[in-house]
Amino acid sequence: MIPTQEEARGLKNTLRKIWLLYYEGFRGMTVGKTLWAIILLKLFVFFVVMKLLFFPDLLQRDYDTDEQRADHVREQLTRERN
């Protein structure tokens, strides 16, 4: 269903209000900015560094071509399990 112009305008206005709420809130922070920086740093470490160290790309390492990788994935998805 396609929204009418009035509904679209109302949605834009609501999204603008939400954006301004967060924008003004973050802009007015002092200690909060430091806390958010720490949170973002921890997320970076968690998702990037941990992935690089503990989750190597096994398909890239074990198979030479995309076709071999696709065959392996297809076999794993379609095999019978006990």
HTML snippet that shows the backbone in 3Dmol.js (N, CA, C, O; Angstrom):
<script src="https://3Dmol.org/build/3Dmol-min.js"></script>
<div id="view" style="width:600px;height:400px;position:relative"></div>
<script>
const pdb = `
ATOM      1  N   MET A   1       0.836  -1.175   0.000  1.00  0.00           N
ATOM      2  CA  MET A   1       0.000   0.000   0.000  1.00  0.00           C
ATOM      3  C   MET A   1       0.883   1.241   0.000  1.00  0.00           C
ATOM      4  O   MET A   1       1.799   1.361   0.814  1.00  0.00           O
ATOM      5  N   ILE A   2       0.609   2.145  -0.900  1.00  0.00           N
ATOM      6  CA  ILE A   2       1.384   3.370  -1.034  1.00  0.00           C
ATOM      7  C   ILE A   2       0.781   4.435  -0.125  1.00  0.00           C
ATOM      8  O   ILE A   2      -0.424   4.684  -0.179  1.00  0.00           O
ATOM      9  N   PRO A   3       1.611   5.069   0.717  1.00  0.00           N
ATOM     10  CA  PRO A   3       1.072   6.099   1.613  1.00  0.00           C
ATOM     11  C   PRO A   3       0.682   7.347   0.831  1.00  0.00           C
ATOM     12  O   PRO A   3       1.279   7.668  -0.197  1.00  0.00           O
ATOM     13  N   THR A   4      -0.329   8.041   1.336  1.00  0.00           N
ATOM     14  CA  THR A   4      -0.727   9.303   0.717  1.00  0.00           C
ATOM     15  C   THR A   4       0.326  10.353   1.041  1.00  0.00           C
ATOM     16  O   THR A   4       1.223  10.123   1.852  1.00  0.00           O
ATOM     17  N   GLN A   5       0.203  11.503   0.398  1.00  0.00           N
ATOM     18  CA  GLN A   5       1.173  12.574   0.641  1.00  0.00           C
ATOM     19  C   GLN A   5       1.129  13.030   2.091  1.00  0.00           C
ATOM     20  O   GLN A   5       2.164  13.329   2.688  1.00  0.00           O
ATOM     21  N   GLU A   6      -0.062  13.082   2.649  1.00  0.00           N
ATOM     22  CA  GLU A   6      -0.200  13.517   4.033  1.00  0.00           C
ATOM     23  C   GLU A   6       0.448  12.513   4.992  1.00  0.00           C
ATOM     24  O   GLU A   6       1.107  12.909   5.953  1.00  0.00           O
ATOM     25  N   GLU A   7       0.260  11.215   4.731  1.00  0.00           N
ATOM     26  CA  GLU A   7       0.885  10.186   5.562  1.00  0.00           C
ATOM     27  C   GLU A   7       2.401  10.235   5.432  1.00  0.00           C
ATOM     28  O   GLU A   7       3.117  10.093   6.423  1.00  0.00           O
ATOM     29  N   ALA A   8       2.889  10.435   4.214  1.00  0.00           N
ATOM     30  CA  ALA A   8       4.332  10.525   3.998  1.00  0.00           C
ATOM     31  C   ALA A   8       4.905  11.734   4.720  1.00  0.00           C
ATOM     32  O   ALA A   8       5.979  11.652   5.315  1.00  0.00           O
ATOM     33  N   ARG A   9       4.196  12.853   4.671  1.00  0.00           N
ATOM     34  CA  ARG A   9       4.645  14.056   5.357  1.00  0.00           C
ATOM     35  C   ARG A   9       4.666  13.825   6.865  1.00  0.00           C
ATOM     36  O   ARG A   9       5.585  14.271   7.552  1.00  0.00           O
ATOM     37  N   GLY A  10       3.642  13.121   7.385  1.00  0.00           N
ATOM     38  CA  GLY A  10       3.591  12.813   8.814  1.00  0.00           C
ATOM     39  C   GLY A  10       4.732  11.899   9.229  1.00  0.00           C
ATOM     40  O   GLY A  10       5.315  12.071  10.299  1.00  0.00           O
ATOM     41  N   LEU A  11       5.053  10.920   8.373  1.00  0.00           N
ATOM     42  CA  LEU A  11       6.167  10.009   8.654  1.00  0.00           C
ATOM     43  C   LEU A  11       7.485  10.769   8.664  1.00  0.00           C
ATOM     44  O   LEU A  11       8.316  10.564   9.549  1.00  0.00           O
ATOM     45  N   LYS A  12       7.682  11.653   7.674  1.00  0.00           N
ATOM     46  CA  LYS A  12       8.913  12.453   7.633  1.00  0.00           C
ATOM     47  C   LYS A  12       9.029  13.320   8.880  1.00  0.00           C
ATOM     48  O   LYS A  12      10.105  13.446   9.465  1.00  0.00           O
ATOM     49  N   ASN A  13       7.912  13.912   9.278  1.00  0.00           N
ATOM     50  CA  ASN A  13       7.919  14.768  10.460  1.00  0.00           C
ATOM     51  C   ASN A  13       8.261  13.960  11.710  1.00  0.00           C
ATOM     52  O   ASN A  13       9.027  14.423  12.556  1.00  0.00           O
ATOM     53  N   THR A  14       7.706  12.767  11.831  1.00  0.00           N
ATOM     54  CA  THR A  14       7.992  11.906  12.976  1.00  0.00           C
ATOM     55  C   THR A  14       9.459  11.490  12.987  1.00  0.00           C
ATOM     56  O   THR A  14      10.111  11.538  14.029  1.00  0.00           O
ATOM     57  N   LEU A  15       9.979  11.080  11.829  1.00  0.00           N
ATOM     58  CA  LEU A  15      11.391  10.698  11.747  1.00  0.00           C
ATOM     59  C   LEU A  15      12.302  11.878  12.070  1.00  0.00           C
ATOM     60  O   LEU A  15      13.336  11.708  12.716  1.00  0.00           O
ATOM     61  N   ARG A  16      11.919  13.075  11.621  1.00  0.00           N
ATOM     62  CA  ARG A  16      12.705  14.279  11.919  1.00  0.00           C
ATOM     63  C   ARG A  16      12.719  14.544  13.428  1.00  0.00           C
ATOM     64  O   ARG A  16      13.759  14.890  13.988  1.00  0.00           O
ATOM     65  N   LYS A  17      11.569  14.383  14.080  1.00  0.00           N
ATOM     66  CA  LYS A  17      11.507  14.588  15.532  1.00  0.00           C
ATOM     67  C   LYS A  17      12.387  13.581  16.268  1.00  0.00           C
ATOM     68  O   LYS A  17      13.083  13.933  17.221  1.00  0.00           O
ATOM     69  N   ILE A  18      12.351  12.333  15.820  1.00  0.00           N
ATOM     70  CA  ILE A  18      13.192  11.299  16.443  1.00  0.00           C
ATOM     71  C   ILE A  18      14.660  11.647  16.255  1.00  0.00           C
ATOM     72  O   ILE A  18      15.440  11.569  17.204  1.00  0.00           O
ATOM     73  N   TRP A  19      15.044  12.032  15.040  1.00  0.00           N
ATOM     74  CA  TRP A  19      16.437  12.406  14.755  1.00  0.00           C
ATOM     75  C   TRP A  19      16.860  13.568  15.652  1.00  0.00           C
ATOM     76  O   TRP A  19      17.934  13.529  16.254  1.00  0.00           O
ATOM     77  N   LEU A  20      16.028  14.595  15.743  1.00  0.00           N
ATOM     78  CA  LEU A  20      16.382  15.759  16.564  1.00  0.00           C
ATOM     79  C   LEU A  20      16.497  15.389  18.036  1.00  0.00           C
ATOM     80  O   LEU A  20      17.360  15.920  18.736  1.00  0.00           O
ATOM     81  N   LEU A  21      15.646  14.491  18.518  1.00  0.00           N
ATOM     82  CA  LEU A  21      15.733  14.050  19.906  1.00  0.00           C
ATOM     83  C   LEU A  21      17.108  13.456  20.201  1.00  0.00           C
ATOM     84  O   LEU A  21      17.753  13.820  21.184  1.00  0.00           O
ATOM     85  N   TYR A  22      17.547  12.543  19.343  1.00  0.00           N
ATOM     86  CA  TYR A  22      18.854  11.916  19.552  1.00  0.00           C
ATOM     87  C   TYR A  22      19.990  12.890  19.292  1.00  0.00           C
ATOM     88  O   TYR A  22      20.971  12.903  20.035  1.00  0.00           O
ATOM     89  N   TYR A  23      19.874  13.710  18.247  1.00  0.00           N
ATOM     90  CA  TYR A  23      20.932  14.666  17.905  1.00  0.00           C
ATOM     91  C   TYR A  23      21.157  15.648  19.046  1.00  0.00           C
ATOM     92  O   TYR A  23      22.292  15.870  19.469  1.00  0.00           O
ATOM     93  N   GLU A  24      20.078  16.230  19.539  1.00  0.00           N
ATOM     94  CA  GLU A  24      20.207  17.188  20.639  1.00  0.00           C
ATOM     95  C   GLU A  24      20.699  16.506  21.909  1.00  0.00           C
ATOM     96  O   GLU A  24      21.487  17.083  22.658  1.00  0.00           O
ATOM     97  N   GLY A  25      20.243  15.289  22.153  1.00  0.00           N
ATOM     98  CA  GLY A  25      20.684  14.568  23.340  1.00  0.00           C
ATOM     99  C   GLY A  25      22.170  14.261  23.317  1.00  0.00           C
ATOM    100  O   GLY A  25      22.859  14.453  24.318  1.00  0.00           O
ATOM    101  N   PHE A  26      22.671  13.787  22.185  1.00  0.00           N
ATOM    102  CA  PHE A  26      24.099  13.482  22.089  1.00  0.00           C
ATOM    103  C   PHE A  26      24.941  14.751  22.072  1.00  0.00           C
ATOM    104  O   PHE A  26      26.047  14.774  22.614  1.00  0.00           O
ATOM    105  N   ARG A  27      24.424  15.802  21.456  1.00  0.00           N
ATOM    106  CA  ARG A  27      25.181  17.049  21.387  1.00  0.00           C
ATOM    107  C   ARG A  27      25.360  17.659  22.767  1.00  0.00           C
ATOM    108  O   ARG A  27      26.383  18.284  23.050  1.00  0.00           O
ATOM    109  N   GLY A  28      24.365  17.477  23.625  1.00  0.00           N
ATOM    110  CA  GLY A  28      24.432  18.059  24.956  1.00  0.00           C
ATOM    111  C   GLY A  28      25.178  17.214  25.970  1.00  0.00           C
ATOM    112  O   GLY A  28      25.329  17.631  27.118  1.00  0.00           O
ATOM    113  N   MET A  29      25.643  16.053  25.585  1.00  0.00           N
ATOM    114  CA  MET A  29      26.337  15.165  26.521  1.00  0.00           C
ATOM    115  C   MET A  29      27.737  15.674  26.834  1.00  0.00           C
ATOM    116  O   MET A  29      28.373  16.334  26.013  1.00  0.00           O
ATOM    117  N   THR A  30      28.201  15.357  28.028  1.00  0.00           N
ATOM    118  CA  THR A  30      29.601  15.612  28.360  1.00  0.00           C
ATOM    119  C   THR A  30      30.257  14.276  28.708  1.00  0.00           C
ATOM    120  O   THR A  30      31.122  13.803  27.970  1.00  0.00           O
ATOM    121  N   VAL A  31      29.859  13.672  29.809  1.00  0.00           N
ATOM    122  CA  VAL A  31      30.403  12.378  30.212  1.00  0.00           C
ATOM    123  C   VAL A  31      29.912  11.285  29.273  1.00  0.00           C
ATOM    124  O   VAL A  31      30.639  10.330  28.999  1.00  0.00           O
ATOM    125  N   GLY A  32      28.698  11.415  28.784  1.00  0.00           N
ATOM    126  CA  GLY A  32      28.103  10.410  27.916  1.00  0.00           C
ATOM    127  C   GLY A  32      28.899  10.164  26.653  1.00  0.00           C
ATOM    128  O   GLY A  32      28.949   9.039  26.156  1.00  0.00           O
ATOM    129  N   LYS A  33      29.526  11.216  26.127  1.00  0.00           N
ATOM    130  CA  LYS A  33      30.327  11.052  24.908  1.00  0.00           C
ATOM    131  C   LYS A  33      31.495  10.099  25.152  1.00  0.00           C
ATOM    132  O   LYS A  33      31.817   9.267  24.304  1.00  0.00           O
ATOM    133  N   THR A  34      32.111  10.228  26.299  1.00  0.00           N
ATOM    134  CA  THR A  34      33.213   9.336  26.651  1.00  0.00           C
ATOM    135  C   THR A  34      32.713   7.895  26.800  1.00  0.00           C
ATOM    136  O   THR A  34      33.362   6.952  26.346  1.00  0.00           O
ATOM    137  N   LEU A  35      31.571   7.745  27.430  1.00  0.00           N
ATOM    138  CA  LEU A  35      31.012   6.411  27.595  1.00  0.00           C
ATOM    139  C   LEU A  35      30.667   5.786  26.248  1.00  0.00           C
ATOM    140  O   LEU A  35      30.921   4.600  26.034  1.00  0.00           O
ATOM    141  N   TRP A  36      30.091   6.573  25.335  1.00  0.00           N
ATOM    142  CA  TRP A  36      29.780   6.051  23.999  1.00  0.00           C
ATOM    143  C   TRP A  36      31.051   5.694  23.239  1.00  0.00           C
ATOM    144  O   TRP A  36      31.072   4.715  22.492  1.00  0.00           O
ATOM    145  N   ALA A  37      32.106   6.474  23.421  1.00  0.00           N
ATOM    146  CA  ALA A  37      33.378   6.146  22.770  1.00  0.00           C
ATOM    147  C   ALA A  37      33.895   4.802  23.284  1.00  0.00           C
ATOM    148  O   ALA A  37      34.395   3.990  22.506  1.00  0.00           O
ATOM    149  N   ILE A  38      33.777   4.569  24.583  1.00  0.00           N
ATOM    150  CA  ILE A  38      34.211   3.296  25.160  1.00  0.00           C
ATOM    151  C   ILE A  38      33.358   2.147  24.615  1.00  0.00           C
ATOM    152  O   ILE A  38      33.885   1.091  24.265  1.00  0.00           O
ATOM    153  N   ILE A  39      32.045   2.356  24.546  1.00  0.00           N
ATOM    154  CA  ILE A  39      31.150   1.321  24.020  1.00  0.00           C
ATOM    155  C   ILE A  39      31.503   0.989  22.573  1.00  0.00           C
ATOM    156  O   ILE A  39      31.579  -0.185  22.210  1.00  0.00           O
ATOM    157  N   LEU A  40      31.718   2.004  21.747  1.00  0.00           N
ATOM    158  CA  LEU A  40      32.056   1.765  20.343  1.00  0.00           C
ATOM    159  C   LEU A  40      33.404   1.058  20.202  1.00  0.00           C
ATOM    160  O   LEU A  40      33.567   0.198  19.336  1.00  0.00           O
ATOM    161  N   LEU A  41      34.370   1.418  21.048  1.00  0.00           N
ATOM    162  CA  LEU A  41      35.660   0.754  21.025  1.00  0.00           C
ATOM    163  C   LEU A  41      35.512  -0.723  21.399  1.00  0.00           C
ATOM    164  O   LEU A  41      36.116  -1.591  20.768  1.00  0.00           O
ATOM    165  N   LYS A  42      34.711  -1.000  22.421  1.00  0.00           N
ATOM    166  CA  LYS A  42      34.493  -2.385  22.825  1.00  0.00           C
ATOM    167  C   LYS A  42      33.794  -3.182  21.732  1.00  0.00           C
ATOM    168  O   LYS A  42      34.138  -4.342  21.505  1.00  0.00           O
ATOM    169  N   LEU A  43      32.817  -2.584  21.050  1.00  0.00           N
ATOM    170  CA  LEU A  43      32.147  -3.261  19.943  1.00  0.00           C
ATOM    171  C   LEU A  43      33.120  -3.545  18.809  1.00  0.00           C
ATOM    172  O   LEU A  43      33.082  -4.618  18.207  1.00  0.00           O
ATOM    173  N   PHE A  44      33.995  -2.581  18.515  1.00  0.00           N
ATOM    174  CA  PHE A  44      35.004  -2.781  17.479  1.00  0.00           C
ATOM    175  C   PHE A  44      35.896  -3.964  17.839  1.00  0.00           C
ATOM    176  O   PHE A  44      36.146  -4.837  17.008  1.00  0.00           O
ATOM    177  N   VAL A  45      36.367  -3.988  19.065  1.00  0.00           N
ATOM    178  CA  VAL A  45      37.233  -5.082  19.511  1.00  0.00           C
ATOM    179  C   VAL A  45      36.479  -6.403  19.437  1.00  0.00           C
ATOM    180  O   VAL A  45      37.012  -7.404  18.957  1.00  0.00           O
ATOM    181  N   PHE A  46      35.251  -6.401  19.907  1.00  0.00           N
ATOM    182  CA  PHE A  46      34.483  -7.635  19.936  1.00  0.00           C
ATOM    183  C   PHE A  46      34.251  -8.185  18.535  1.00  0.00           C
ATOM    184  O   PHE A  46      34.509  -9.363  18.288  1.00  0.00           O
ATOM    185  N   PHE A  47      33.772  -7.357  17.617  1.00  0.00           N
ATOM    186  CA  PHE A  47      33.392  -7.863  16.305  1.00  0.00           C
ATOM    187  C   PHE A  47      34.553  -7.998  15.329  1.00  0.00           C
ATOM    188  O   PHE A  47      34.556  -8.929  14.525  1.00  0.00           O
ATOM    189  N   VAL A  48      35.518  -7.126  15.367  1.00  0.00           N
ATOM    190  CA  VAL A  48      36.603  -7.169  14.388  1.00  0.00           C
ATOM    191  C   VAL A  48      37.767  -8.022  14.874  1.00  0.00           C
ATOM    192  O   VAL A  48      38.161  -8.980  14.209  1.00  0.00           O
ATOM    193  N   VAL A  49      38.305  -7.680  16.013  1.00  0.00           N
ATOM    194  CA  VAL A  49      39.486  -8.383  16.502  1.00  0.00           C
ATOM    195  C   VAL A  49      39.160  -9.835  16.834  1.00  0.00           C
ATOM    196  O   VAL A  49      39.916 -10.737  16.475  1.00  0.00           O
ATOM    197  N   MET A  50      38.047 -10.065  17.512  1.00  0.00           N
ATOM    198  CA  MET A  50      37.680 -11.437  17.863  1.00  0.00           C
ATOM    199  C   MET A  50      37.439 -12.279  16.611  1.00  0.00           C
ATOM    200  O   MET A  50      37.820 -13.449  16.573  1.00  0.00           O
ATOM    201  N   LYS A  51      36.817 -11.705  15.599  1.00  0.00           N
ATOM    202  CA  LYS A  51      36.577 -12.445  14.370  1.00  0.00           C
ATOM    203  C   LYS A  51      37.897 -12.818  13.710  1.00  0.00           C
ATOM    204  O   LYS A  51      38.074 -13.952  13.263  1.00  0.00           O
ATOM    205  N   LEU A  52      38.807 -11.884  13.650  1.00  0.00           N
ATOM    206  CA  LEU A  52      40.092 -12.165  13.019  1.00  0.00           C
ATOM    207  C   LEU A  52      40.878 -13.234  13.767  1.00  0.00           C
ATOM    208  O   LEU A  52      41.544 -14.063  13.146  1.00  0.00           O
ATOM    209  N   LEU A  53      40.806 -13.223  15.093  1.00  0.00           N
ATOM    210  CA  LEU A  53      41.589 -14.167  15.882  1.00  0.00           C
ATOM    211  C   LEU A  53      40.953 -15.546  16.006  1.00  0.00           C
ATOM    212  O   LEU A  53      41.651 -16.558  15.953  1.00  0.00           O
ATOM    213  N   PHE A  54      39.627 -15.594  16.171  1.00  0.00           N
ATOM    214  CA  PHE A  54      38.995 -16.857  16.524  1.00  0.00           C
ATOM    215  C   PHE A  54      38.107 -17.469  15.446  1.00  0.00           C
ATOM    216  O   PHE A  54      37.693 -18.621  15.576  1.00  0.00           O
ATOM    217  N   PHE A  55      37.810 -16.733  14.397  1.00  0.00           N
ATOM    218  CA  PHE A  55      36.923 -17.254  13.363  1.00  0.00           C
ATOM    219  C   PHE A  55      37.556 -17.087  11.985  1.00  0.00           C
ATOM    220  O   PHE A  55      37.141 -16.216  11.221  1.00  0.00           O
ATOM    221  N   PRO A  56      38.546 -17.903  11.657  1.00  0.00           N
ATOM    222  CA  PRO A  56      39.185 -17.786  10.345  1.00  0.00           C
ATOM    223  C   PRO A  56      38.228 -18.226   9.239  1.00  0.00           C
ATOM    224  O   PRO A  56      37.267 -18.953   9.491  1.00  0.00           O
ATOM    225  N   ASP A  57      38.496 -17.784   8.031  1.00  0.00           N
ATOM    226  CA  ASP A  57      37.675 -18.128   6.880  1.00  0.00           C
ATOM    227  C   ASP A  57      38.066 -19.524   6.404  1.00  0.00           C
ATOM    228  O   ASP A  57      38.970 -19.687   5.585  1.00  0.00           O
ATOM    229  N   LEU A  58      37.367 -20.526   6.935  1.00  0.00           N
ATOM    230  CA  LEU A  58      37.712 -21.920   6.639  1.00  0.00           C
ATOM    231  C   LEU A  58      37.460 -22.278   5.178  1.00  0.00           C
ATOM    232  O   LEU A  58      38.234 -23.034   4.590  1.00  0.00           O
ATOM    233  N   LEU A  59      36.416 -21.760   4.594  1.00  0.00           N
ATOM    234  CA  LEU A  59      36.138 -22.063   3.187  1.00  0.00           C
ATOM    235  C   LEU A  59      37.250 -21.516   2.293  1.00  0.00           C
ATOM    236  O   LEU A  59      37.677 -22.178   1.347  1.00  0.00           O
ATOM    237  N   GLN A  60      37.705 -20.325   2.593  1.00  0.00           N
ATOM    238  CA  GLN A  60      38.787 -19.724   1.792  1.00  0.00           C
ATOM    239  C   GLN A  60      40.069 -20.533   1.947  1.00  0.00           C
ATOM    240  O   GLN A  60      40.822 -20.715   0.991  1.00  0.00           O
ATOM    241  N   ARG A  61      40.307 -21.015   3.164  1.00  0.00           N
ATOM    242  CA  ARG A  61      41.526 -21.761   3.434  1.00  0.00           C
ATOM    243  C   ARG A  61      41.504 -23.163   2.834  1.00  0.00           C
ATOM    244  O   ARG A  61      42.509 -23.627   2.295  1.00  0.00           O
ATOM    245  N   ASP A  62      40.355 -23.842   2.929  1.00  0.00           N
ATOM    246  CA  ASP A  62      40.295 -25.250   2.558  1.00  0.00           C
ATOM    247  C   ASP A  62      39.934 -25.524   1.104  1.00  0.00           C
ATOM    248  O   ASP A  62      40.192 -26.619   0.606  1.00  0.00           O
ATOM    249  N   TYR A  63      39.351 -24.565   0.423  1.00  0.00           N
ATOM    250  CA  TYR A  63      38.908 -24.790  -0.961  1.00  0.00           C
ATOM    251  C   TYR A  63      39.467 -23.704  -1.865  1.00  0.00           C
ATOM    252  O   TYR A  63      39.575 -22.541  -1.477  1.00  0.00           O
ATOM    253  N   ASP A  64      39.821 -24.114  -3.085  1.00  0.00           N
ATOM    254  CA  ASP A  64      40.487 -23.195  -4.006  1.00  0.00           C
ATOM    255  C   ASP A  64      39.534 -22.356  -4.839  1.00  0.00           C
ATOM    256  O   ASP A  64      39.831 -21.198  -5.131  1.00  0.00           O
ATOM    257  N   THR A  65      38.391 -22.918  -5.229  1.00  0.00           N
ATOM    258  CA  THR A  65      37.500 -22.194  -6.135  1.00  0.00           C
ATOM    259  C   THR A  65      36.142 -21.966  -5.484  1.00  0.00           C
ATOM    260  O   THR A  65      35.779 -22.627  -4.511  1.00  0.00           O
ATOM    261  N   ASP A  66      35.406 -21.021  -6.039  1.00  0.00           N
ATOM    262  CA  ASP A  66      34.062 -20.747  -5.545  1.00  0.00           C
ATOM    263  C   ASP A  66      33.154 -21.956  -5.748  1.00  0.00           C
ATOM    264  O   ASP A  66      32.262 -22.209  -4.939  1.00  0.00           O
ATOM    265  N   GLU A  67      33.380 -22.696  -6.817  1.00  0.00           N
ATOM    266  CA  GLU A  67      32.558 -23.871  -7.093  1.00  0.00           C
ATOM    267  C   GLU A  67      32.747 -24.927  -5.999  1.00  0.00           C
ATOM    268  O   GLU A  67      31.775 -25.526  -5.540  1.00  0.00           O
ATOM    269  N   GLN A  68      33.990 -25.152  -5.585  1.00  0.00           N
ATOM    270  CA  GLN A  68      34.257 -26.116  -4.518  1.00  0.00           C
ATOM    271  C   GLN A  68      33.617 -25.658  -3.205  1.00  0.00           C
ATOM    272  O   GLN A  68      33.059 -26.462  -2.459  1.00  0.00           O
ATOM    273  N   ARG A  69      33.707 -24.367  -2.941  1.00  0.00           N
ATOM    274  CA  ARG A  69      33.099 -23.827  -1.714  1.00  0.00           C
ATOM    275  C   ARG A  69      31.584 -24.009  -1.741  1.00  0.00           C
ATOM    276  O   ARG A  69      30.980 -24.417  -0.748  1.00  0.00           O
ATOM    277  N   ALA A  70      30.978 -23.703  -2.884  1.00  0.00           N
ATOM    278  CA  ALA A  70      29.530 -23.845  -3.018  1.00  0.00           C
ATOM    279  C   ALA A  70      29.106 -25.301  -2.860  1.00  0.00           C
ATOM    280  O   ALA A  70      28.100 -25.589  -2.213  1.00  0.00           O
ATOM    281  N   ASP A  71      29.867 -26.215  -3.446  1.00  0.00           N
ATOM    282  CA  ASP A  71      29.548 -27.639  -3.310  1.00  0.00           C
ATOM    283  C   ASP A  71      29.605 -28.086  -1.851  1.00  0.00           C
ATOM    284  O   ASP A  71      28.737 -28.824  -1.386  1.00  0.00           O
ATOM    285  N   HIS A  72      30.624 -27.638  -1.141  1.00  0.00           N
ATOM    286  CA  HIS A  72      30.757 -28.004   0.272  1.00  0.00           C
ATOM    287  C   HIS A  72      29.573 -27.463   1.084  1.00  0.00           C
ATOM    288  O   HIS A  72      28.995 -28.189   1.893  1.00  0.00           O
ATOM    289  N   VAL A  73      29.219 -26.211   0.875  1.00  0.00           N
ATOM    290  CA  VAL A  73      28.103 -25.618   1.612  1.00  0.00           C
ATOM    291  C   VAL A  73      26.810 -26.351   1.276  1.00  0.00           C
ATOM    292  O   VAL A  73      26.010 -26.635   2.167  1.00  0.00           O
ATOM    293  N   ARG A  74      26.598 -26.659  -0.004  1.00  0.00           N
ATOM    294  CA  ARG A  74      25.391 -27.372  -0.429  1.00  0.00           C
ATOM    295  C   ARG A  74      25.319 -28.749   0.236  1.00  0.00           C
ATOM    296  O   ARG A  74      24.253 -29.168   0.686  1.00  0.00           O
ATOM    297  N   GLU A  75      26.444 -29.443   0.297  1.00  0.00           N
ATOM    298  CA  GLU A  75      26.480 -30.757   0.948  1.00  0.00           C
ATOM    299  C   GLU A  75      26.131 -30.645   2.432  1.00  0.00           C
ATOM    300  O   GLU A  75      25.379 -31.464   2.960  1.00  0.00           O
ATOM    301  N   GLN A  76      26.675 -29.638   3.095  1.00  0.00           N
ATOM    302  CA  GLN A  76      26.424 -29.471   4.528  1.00  0.00           C
ATOM    303  C   GLN A  76      24.971 -29.131   4.793  1.00  0.00           C
ATOM    304  O   GLN A  76      24.408 -29.573   5.794  1.00  0.00           O
ATOM    305  N   LEU A  77      24.355 -28.355   3.917  1.00  0.00           N
ATOM    306  CA  LEU A  77      22.963 -27.960   4.124  1.00  0.00           C
ATOM    307  C   LEU A  77      21.976 -29.066   3.811  1.00  0.00           C
ATOM    308  O   LEU A  77      20.883 -29.103   4.376  1.00  0.00           O
ATOM    309  N   THR A  78      22.355 -29.976   2.908  1.00  0.00           N
ATOM    310  CA  THR A  78      21.397 -30.989   2.468  1.00  0.00           C
ATOM    311  C   THR A  78      21.667 -32.390   3.028  1.00  0.00           C
ATOM    312  O   THR A  78      20.926 -33.323   2.719  1.00  0.00           O
ATOM    313  N   ARG A  79      22.697 -32.551   3.832  1.00  0.00           N
ATOM    314  CA  ARG A  79      22.976 -33.887   4.366  1.00  0.00           C
ATOM    315  C   ARG A  79      21.952 -34.255   5.438  1.00  0.00           C
ATOM    316  O   ARG A  79      21.391 -33.397   6.120  1.00  0.00           O
ATOM    317  N   GLU A  80      21.728 -35.577   5.559  1.00  0.00           N
ATOM    318  CA  GLU A  80      20.785 -36.060   6.569  1.00  0.00           C
ATOM    319  C   GLU A  80      21.459 -36.051   7.931  1.00  0.00           C
ATOM    320  O   GLU A  80      22.640 -36.371   8.068  1.00  0.00           O
ATOM    321  N   ARG A  81      20.693 -35.684   8.908  1.00  0.00           N
ATOM    322  CA  ARG A  81      21.205 -35.671  10.272  1.00  0.00           C
ATOM    323  C   ARG A  81      20.491 -36.744  11.072  1.00  0.00           C
ATOM    324  O   ARG A  81      19.319 -37.032  10.827  1.00  0.00           O
ATOM    325  N   ASN A  82      21.188 -37.333  12.019  1.00  0.00           N
ATOM    326  CA  ASN A  82      20.599 -38.393  12.857  1.00  0.00           C
ATOM    327  C   ASN A  82      19.785 -37.835  13.971  1.00  0.00           C
ATOM    328  O   ASN A  82      19.223 -38.590  14.764  1.00  0.00           O
TER     329      ASN A  82
END
`;
const viewer = $3Dmol.createViewer("view");
viewer.addModel(pdb, "pdb");
viewer.setStyle({}, {cartoon: {color: "spectrum"}});
viewer.zoomTo();
viewer.render();
</script>
